[in-house]
Amino acid sequence: MNQPEISIVVPCYNEARSLTELRERIQKVLEPASRYELVFVDDGSTDDTRTILTSFAGSNIRYVRLRRNFGKSAALSVGFREARGKIIVTIDSDLQDQPEEIPRLLDTMERENLDLVSGWKKDRKDPLSRTLPSLIFNWVTAKLTGIRIHDFNCGLKAYRREVIEEVKVQGEMHRYIPVLASYRGFRVGEMAVSHAARKYGRSHYGAGRFLGGFFDLLTVIMLTRYNRKPLHAFGVLGVLLATIGVSMETYLSIGWFRGLWWLSQRPAFLLGILLIIIGIQFIFFGLLAEMIAYSSHKEEDYGAKAVAVRMEFPPEEVRLRKR
């Protein structure tokens, strides 16, 4: 089969009631497209999702089922592997993301020459219990990563194929794909998209998602900023702790020499020693991590492309070279 121009990847988990309407709306939007495909990934649903997706199977609709619920990152990873399009669009299956925004997403990608376009639910139709934590999460992530995107959690995104081939999704790091893509040198942008209130059921995400997101953020920072220089992360923390410990011990020692107190009566004395030891350990951890990173380093092309250059020598230089 010819390679489709566009692949729509839809991760699904217990959203059976919305799937038929979602498929119809996507097909209506993409009808003018010459070649497209829909890839539904059932992330171990326990409702009628399997039956409904089986009935969808056709020439341009494919269905993949995971043995159990592995999470959205795993579903997207499988969907990316199965997608054959030159451009891959992801959209959630709960009908809160609007399929009618897909053409605008693709137009923004082409007009601004971007490799990844992330949707921004500017006018979000969710309760405050979800919008406020998400607002804080997005602000902190943008500040720490330097990627100026308002909505990392939006499921509506468009990628060029080169992005998903180079950026690997693992754990629960799907929300940080723009960060990882930007680190690899891809052009990342965003576009405000319309958002609808949930039509069926309720959200599958709980409070634990934000705690997990924080740990994933730390992982992403280490993978991007300190992947090749782990000593810069561990060393700074180690020097800071050791400096605090030395300062405390210096202060207590001056007081002891002046006869103001006995060191054995000061718990801060033991705390200072502990901080110095921990600080030194962090520095040694950083050195070991540097050695591991150096020894495991492999040559990467970083997207570089070789260009043949023809050298033109002046006539007198050519004569000298012949001699």
N, C-alpha and C positions, 0 to 999 in steps of 0.2 A: 504494500500500500504506500501511496505517496505520503510524505511527511506532512502532517497538518500544520497550518500556520499558528493556530492557537490551541492550547490545551487548558481546559478548566478543571482544576483539581478541587474536589469537594470532600473534606473529611466529615464523616457522619457518626454521631453517637446518640442513639435513642431520639431521633428526630423524624420518625416515620411519617407523621401527619403533614410535614412541610415539604417532603421530597418531591411529590408530584407537581405541586405548584412551582417549586424551585426549578425543576427540569423544564417545564413549559415556558417559564419566563426567560430562562437562559437561552433556550432554543429560539424563541422569538427575537431576542436581542441579537443573536449571532447568525440569524438566517441569511443576512447579506454576505456574511463571510464565506469565502470560497471553500476553505477547508478548516474544520475545527473538530475537536473531540471533547467529550466529557468523561472524566475519570472520577468515579465515586469510590471512596475508601471507607468501608464500614469498620469502625474501630471497636469491634466486639459488641455491637448493640444487642440488647435483650428484648427489644420490641419487634415490630413487623418490618424493620428496616431491610432485613435480608430478602424477604419476600417481594417487597416493592422494588428493590434494586435489581433483583433477578428479572423482573418483568420489563425493566428498562433496556436490557441488553440489546444492542443493535450494532449497526455498522460503525457508528461514531460515538457509541456510549459503552464504556467498559466499567466493570465493577470488581473491586478487590475487597476481600473480607479478611480481617485479622482474627486470629484464634480467640483473643480476649481483648479487653480494653487496655491498650498500651499507652494511651495518651495522644494528644494532638500532634506533638513533634514526630512520634513514630508514624502516625497516619500520613502526615505531610511528607515525611521522608519516603514512604512507600509510593505515595502519589507522584512525587517528583521522579522517582525511578521509573514508574510506568508511563509518565507523560512523554509524548513524542513531539510536541509542538516546539516551534522556534521561540514562542513566547508562552509563558505559563502564568495563568491567573489563578489565585486561590480565593475561595469564598466560603464562608461558613454556611451550614445547612439549616440554620434556624430562621431564615428569612429576615433577619434584622439588617444584614447587608443587602443592598439592592442590586440585583443583576443588571438593571438599567444603567448603572454607573460604569459598567465594563467598557463600553466604547470610549467614554471620556478618559478612563484610565489609560487605555491604549493610545489615545490621541495625545495625552500629556507625555507619555513615554517617547513618542516619535517627535513631537514638537520641541521638547526640551532636551532631546538626545540623552535620555536617562537609561540606566541599566535596571533600575528597580524603582517602582513607584508604590508608595504606601498610602493607603487610604487614611483619612483623618475624619473621625466621627465628630465633627465640630459641634453639631446640635444633637447630642446623644439622647436617645429616648430610653433611659434606664433610671432606676431609683438612685437617690443620693448615696445609698449604702454601697453602690457599685461605682458611681461616677467620681466620688470624692477620693477613695483610695486609688483609683486609676489615674486621677489627675496628679496626685502626689507621686505615684510610681513613675509616670511618664516624665515629670519634671526632674526627678532625681536621676533617672536614666539618661536624659538629655544632657544634664550638667556633668555627670561623671564620664560619659562616653564622648561628649563633644559632637554628637549627631543631633542636629536640630530638627527633630521630628516630634510632633505633638501627640501621636497616638501609636505607640509601638505594638499595642495589643490588637489593632484592627486586623480582622481576618481577610479583608479585601486588599490584595496586593497583586502587582504584576511584575514578573521577572523575565529578563532575557535568559535564554537557555544557558549561556556561559556562567551566569550567577549560580544556578542550582547545581551545575556540574562541579563548581569549585568550592562552594560553601557547603559544608557538611552539617546537617542538623542532628543533634543528639540530646539526650536528657529531655528537658523542657525548655530548650533554648530557641524555639521557633520564633518567639517574639523578638529575638535579638538578631535575626537574619540581616536587617538593615545595618546593624553595627558591624557584623562580621563581613558583610559585603563591602562596606566602606573601607574597612581595614585592608581588604584585598585590592583596593584601588578602583572599585566600581562606582559609577555615578548614581547617587541615591537622592530621591526627592519624594515629595508627598503632594496629595491633592485632597481637598475637602470633599467628602462624599455624604450623601444623605443616609439617614439611619432611621429604622423603624422600630417601634416597640415590639417586644416578643409576642408572637401571635399564638403559639402553642407551647404548652408546658412551661418549664422554668429553667433558669440557668443551671449548668452543671458545675459551675465554678464556686468554690467556697473561700473562706478566709485563708485557708492553708495555701492557696495559690499565690498570695502575695508574699508570704514568707519564703516559699520556694523560689519565687521570682527574684527575691533579694539575693539568695545564694547563687542563682544562675547569673545574676548581674556581676557578682564578684568573680565568677568563673570567666565570664566574657572579658572583664577588665584584665585578668591575668593572661588570657589567650591573645589579647590584642596589644595592650600596652607593654606587657612584661613577658611576652612569649620568648623573646630572644635575650632578655636582660632581667631575669628573676632577682638578681642581687639588688637591683634598684628598688624592688618592693620590700624584700625581707631586710635588706641592709638599712634602709631609712627607718623602718620600725625598730630594728635592733639598736641603732645608734640613738634613737629617741629615748627608748627605755633605759639604755645604759647611761645616757647623759643625766636623766632624772635620778637614777640610782646614785651616780657619782656625786651629784649636787647634794643629795640628802646626806650621804656619808661625809662629805666635806663640811657641811653645816654642823652635823653632830660632833665631828672630830674637833672643830674649833671650840665648841662649847665644852667638850671634855677637857681640852688643854687649859681652858680658862677656869676649870673647876665648877662649872655651872650645873652639871649633871653627870650621872654615871650612865655609860652606854647600855649597861644591862637593864636599865630601867626604861629604855626607849624602844618600843616595838618598831618604830620607824627605822631603827638600825638594821633589824633583820629584813624589813621590807626593802630597804635600799640595796642590801646585798642580793636579795632575790631578783630585783629589777636588773642589776648588773649581770647576773648569771643568765637571765632570760634574754637580755639584749645581746650578749655574746653568742648565745645559741642561735638566735635569729640570724645573726651575721654569718655564722657557719652554715646554717641552712641555705642561705642565699648563695654562698660559695659552692656548696654541693650541687644546688640546682643549676648554677652556671656551668659547672663541669658536665652535668647530665645533658643540659641543652646543647652544649658545644659538641659532645661526643655523638649525640643523636641527630645532629644537624644534617639535613640532606639538601642537595641543590634544588632550588625551586625556580621556576621561570618567572613568577610574579606577573604573568600576563605579557611578558616581553616577547616581541616578535623580531626575528633576525631580518635585517634589510641588507641586501647586497649593494655595495658601494664600489663603483669603478674609479680607480685612482688614475688621474691624468698627470703625467710628469712633463715638465718642460723639456724641449729637445736636448738642451745641454745636460740636463740631469740624466736623461736616458743614455747619452753617450758615456757619461761617467760610470753608470751602472754596468754597461757592456764591457768596459775596461776591467 
